[in-house]
Amino acid sequence: MSWRCEGIRWADGAPALVWRRGRERRTSALGYGRELGFRASGSRECAGARGHECPLRAEIPARGTGGRCAECARLERAHSVAADTLADDPRTYRVYLAWFGPGLVKVGITAEARGSARLLEQGAVTFGWLGRGPLMAARRTEELLRRALGVPDRIPYARKRAVRAGLPERAARTAEILRLYGAAVDLEGWPPTLERIAFEAVDHAGAFGLDGLPPATGVVERLADGGQVAGRLLAAAGPDLHLATGGGDGRPEVLVLDTRLMTGWALGAPQATARLTGSAGGTGGTGSAVTVPVTPLGPPPGDGVQEGLF
């Protein structure tokens, strides 16, 4: 039985790839500046649900980021806070504001016991806590902020990854969060059971390796049997890896690989030499080959201004 990838996990502020083989689990630490490469083989298998293997070991499409068949996805969502299926959850929750780039701020909630793990998983560059309390109070506060301040509860990863290079200084990031924090705590209608938390910005640029990050030139569309990805790891944010690979003119291409696309694949060592294929073009050198479809990444969408709910 092959080891299959389960994507990325953030633990103690650092990224690692997770692998499973039957009931066994292991992790591989990811280090910035180090070479990273793999070659996919066979077909992509459902990741299962709630820590259990898929009973059908169902094959799933290569393009999806969910990593589960329809039945396992239904079971996973049935125990999801995001799906509002756990209204009686007794745990304490926290409400937060997360900053991903100029004009890209969202509101969300996470279990207090998870600390900042949820923010690392989402790729939040800077964040600040707003309040803490029971789940439904946190939910009502989240909805209050969405309606009153026009702050969304989700931002597409395409927008997040398009603005990671060349971010403003930490002070500017903090200032944008602080302005929204001030507006949020002044709102009427906070549930009485939600305790406000004094403002303190937490910055993840260092944990993600974003300082000096060059703009990405392409995004991996999907993996395929025999396809490989290899390059030097520059940064990781949320599920995304930023890799420097061989460019056709001698300059490196910077490709983004969403590790959710790796979930369910059996991955082995890459071949040392192969042509760089896909729309990025060019050839890769030893240890820097990409032979999966790549979509060019253009300028950041929009003008960096928050556009309400999306």
Secondary structure as GFF3:
##gff-version 3
##sequence-region A 1 310
A	DSSP	beta_strand	4	11	.	.	.	ID=ss1
A	DSSP	beta_strand	14	21	.	.	.	ID=ss2
A	DSSP	beta_strand	24	29	.	.	.	ID=ss3
A	DSSP	beta_strand	35	41	.	.	.	ID=ss4
A	DSSP	alpha_helix	70	77	.	.	.	ID=ss5
A	DSSP	beta_strand	93	101	.	.	.	ID=ss6
A	DSSP	beta_strand	104	111	.	.	.	ID=ss7
A	DSSP	three_ten_helix	112	114	.	.	.	ID=ss8
A	DSSP	alpha_helix	117	122	.	.	.	ID=ss9
A	DSSP	beta_strand	126	133	.	.	.	ID=ss10
A	DSSP	alpha_helix	135	149	.	.	.	ID=ss11
A	DSSP	alpha_helix	157	162	.	.	.	ID=ss12
A	DSSP	alpha_helix	170	185	.	.	.	ID=ss13
A	DSSP	beta_strand	195	196	.	.	.	ID=ss14
A	DSSP	beta_strand	202	203	.	.	.	ID=ss15
A	DSSP	alpha_helix	205	208	.	.	.	ID=ss16
A	DSSP	beta_strand	218	220	.	.	.	ID=ss17
A	DSSP	beta_strand	228	237	.	.	.	ID=ss18
A	DSSP	beta_strand	240	245	.	.	.	ID=ss19
A	DSSP	beta_strand	253	258	.	.	.	ID=ss20
A	DSSP	three_ten_helix	259	261	.	.	.	ID=ss21
A	DSSP	beta_strand	266	268	.	.	.	ID=ss22
A	DSSP	beta_strand	294	296	.	.	.	ID=ss23
###
